[in-house]
Amino acid sequence: MKMKLCLTQKRLKELLVYAPETGRFYWRKQHGPVNAGSEAGNTGSKGYRLIGIDKHYHYEHRLAWLYVYGVHPTGDIDHDNGNPADNSIANLRDLPRNKNAHRARRRRNPSGFRGVSRSSPGRWRARIAVNGRRVFLGSYKTPEEASRAYDEAARKA
């Protein structure tokens, strides 16, 4: 898939209308077989919406940023609520890649506790990093038990 950064806000606004409250784009005029007023784009395999413009694909969330602010985002666009299909401008933030990756890791943690992850069905493990090395703290029946072990180790470290 080809991504293109030389699209301007002016060109984008010639082709599309953006609804900031819903995050959806609509074609201003007929675009190939698609009628004016039709919703632009499709959802890709990872849940992010893509729109083809001038033979190049663009992520809808990055287009929303360009449409509203007039510049391409400098970092990754973070979806504050974690839903990659929600491109309402209030849900989007321009974050450096390392901050966005950190937020994504925290959202994927099913335990909800720092240092706790599922080790096997019905078991949770606690781990902590000490001086750059991971230390295994044990396996527990509940994420809450594993979190207590992590918290105790963090106080001692």
C-alpha positions in Angstrom: 0.0 0.0 0.0 1.4 3.4 -1.0 1.2 6.3 1.4 1.7 9.9 0.2 2.5 13.0 2.3 2.5 15.6 -0.4 -1.3 16.0 -0.2 -2.2 19.5 0.8 -5.1 20.8 2.9 -6.4 22.7 -0.1 -6.5 19.6 -2.3 -8.1 17.6 0.4 -10.9 20.2 0.9 -11.4 20.3 -2.9 -12.3 16.6 -2.9 -13.8 15.9 0.5 -15.9 17.3 3.3 -15.0 16.2 6.9 -17.6 15.9 9.7 -15.5 16.5 12.8 -18.1 15.2 15.2 -18.3 11.8 13.5 -14.9 11.6 12.0 -16.2 10.6 8.6 -15.3 12.0 5.2 -17.7 12.5 2.2 -17.0 13.2 -1.4 -17.7 16.7 -2.6 -18.3 15.7 -6.2 -18.6 12.4 -8.1 -15.5 10.4 -7.7 -15.3 7.6 -10.3 -18.4 5.5 -9.8 -19.1 7.0 -6.3 -21.7 9.8 -6.1 -21.2 13.2 -4.5 -22.1 13.0 -0.8 -21.2 9.4 -0.5 -18.9 8.3 2.4 -15.3 8.1 1.4 -13.0 5.2 2.4 -13.0 1.7 3.6 -11.9 0.0 6.8 -8.6 -1.9 6.6 -7.6 -5.1 8.2 -6.5 -3.5 11.5 -9.6 -1.4 11.9 -8.1 1.9 10.5 -10.0 3.6 7.7 -8.3 4.3 4.4 -9.2 6.7 1.6 -7.7 6.7 -1.9 -6.9 10.1 -3.3 -5.0 10.7 -6.5 -3.9 7.1 -6.7 -2.5 7.0 -3.2 -4.0 5.7 0.0 -4.2 7.8 3.2 -5.2 6.9 6.7 -8.5 8.7 7.5 -7.2 9.8 11.0 -4.2 11.5 9.4 -6.4 13.2 6.8 -8.7 14.5 9.6 -5.6 16.1 11.3 -4.6 17.7 8.0 -8.1 18.9 7.2 -8.6 20.6 10.6 -5.1 21.9 11.4 -3.7 22.4 7.9 -0.5 20.4 8.5 0.4 16.7 8.4 0.9 15.3 11.9 4.5 15.1 13.1 4.1 11.9 15.0 1.6 9.1 15.3 -2.1 9.9 15.6 -3.4 8.4 18.8 -7.1 7.5 19.1 -7.8 8.5 22.7 -10.6 6.0 23.2 -8.6 3.2 21.6 -11.1 2.8 18.7 -9.2 3.1 15.4 -12.4 3.7 13.5 -13.4 6.7 15.6 -11.7 9.6 13.7 -13.7 12.4 15.3 -11.2 15.3 15.8 -11.8 15.3 19.6 -10.6 11.7 19.8 -7.3 12.4 17.9 -3.9 13.4 19.3 -0.6 13.9 17.6 1.9 12.0 19.8 5.5 11.0 19.4 5.8 7.4 18.3 7.3 6.2 21.7 4.3 7.8 23.7 1.7 6.2 21.3 3.4 2.8 21.5 3.4 3.0 25.3 -0.4 3.9 25.3 -1.1 0.9 23.0 0.7 -1.5 25.2 -1.2 -0.3 28.3 -4.5 -0.7 26.4 -3.7 -4.3 25.4 -3.0 -5.4 29.0 -6.0 -7.5 29.9 -5.2 -7.6 33.6 -5.5 -3.8 34.0 -2.5 -3.9 36.4 1.1 -2.8 35.8 3.6 -5.7 35.7 0.8 -8.4 35.5 0.1 -10.6 32.5 -1.7 -13.9 31.8 0.6 -16.8 32.0 -1.8 -19.7 31.3 -5.6 -20.2 31.5 -6.6 -19.3 35.1 -3.1 -18.1 36.1 -1.5 -14.6 36.2 2.2 -13.8 36.5 3.9 -10.8 38.0 7.2 -9.4 36.7 9.2 -6.3 37.4 12.2 -4.6 35.9 15.1 -4.0 38.3 18.2 -2.3 37.0 17.1 -3.1 33.4 16.5 -6.8 34.1 13.2 -8.5 34.3 12.5 -10.3 37.6 9.8 -13.0 37.8 7.8 -12.5 40.9 5.6 -15.6 40.8 2.4 -17.1 39.3 -1.0 -16.3 41.0 -4.7 -17.3 40.7 -6.0 -13.7 40.2 -4.6 -10.6 38.7 -5.2 -8.8 42.0 -2.8 -11.2 43.8 -0.2 -10.7 41.1 -0.6 -7.0 41.4 0.0 -7.0 45.1 3.2 -8.9 44.5 4.3 -6.4 41.9 3.4 -3.5 44.3 5.4 -5.0 47.1 8.4 -5.6 44.9 8.2 -2.0 43.5 8.2 -0.6 47.1 11.4 -2.6 47.9 13.2 -1.7 44.6 
